[in-house]
Amino acid sequence: MASGAGSSMLYSFLLFTVILSLQEMYRSKLASTELFTILGGFISSLLFLVLLTLIGNYQETCGVKTGWGAVIIAEAVALIAAGTVHRVCITTCFLFSAGLLYEVNKLSGVILSKSDSKTRRY
């Protein structure tokens, strides 16, 4: 395992654990008002992003190409975590996660095209 990927996986796991723990500790507060419910959905979408990073790094370390399976697993876990706070958090988590996934995909395309242009030049 490369040290860069290993430390990235460790940080992703720790961040996932901290976010999930804090969300569960403040679950009643997040369910108390409409604004906090939306915030709970956003926090759950951050869980999606961190878990997607963790799964993607693990798959890349193992030499497996990351695909939609990682997205579906990360989204399912995030939606379950959102459901423990409030039902509306599930909807807002899904919407925020879709936006984050779009941005990550766009950013990935930009970075990939830059690395391709660097490798083509001699």
Residue pairs with C-beta under 8 A, 6 or more apart in sequence:
1 61
2 61
5 57
5 60
5 61
6 61
8 53
8 57
9 54
9 57
9 58
9 61
12 50
12 51
12 53
12 54
12 57
13 54
15 50
16 47
16 50
16 51
16 54
19 43
19 46
19 47
19 50
20 47
20 81
22 43
23 30
23 40
23 43
23 44
23 47
23 81
23 85
24 84
27 40
27 84
27 85
29 36
30 36
30 37
30 39
30 40
30 43
30 85
30 86
30 89
31 37
31 40
31 85
31 86
31 89
34 88
37 85
37 86
37 88
37 89
37 92
38 88
38 92
40 82
40 85
40 86
40 89
40 92
40 93
41 82
41 88
41 89
41 90
41 91
41 92
41 93
41 94
41 95
41 96
42 92
42 93
42 96
44 78
44 79
44 81
44 82
44 85
44 89
44 92
44 93
44 96
44 97
45 78
45 92
45 93
45 96
45 97
45 99
45 100
47 77
47 78
47 81
48 74
48 75
48 77
48 78
48 93
48 97
48 100
48 101
49 74
49 97
49 100
49 104
51 73
51 74
51 77
51 78
52 70
52 71
52 74
52 101
52 104
55 66
55 70
55 73
55 74
56 66
56 70
59 65
59 66
59 70
60 66
71 101
75 94
75 97
78 93
78 97
79 90
79 93
79 94
81 93
82 89
82 90
82 92
82 93
83 89
83 90
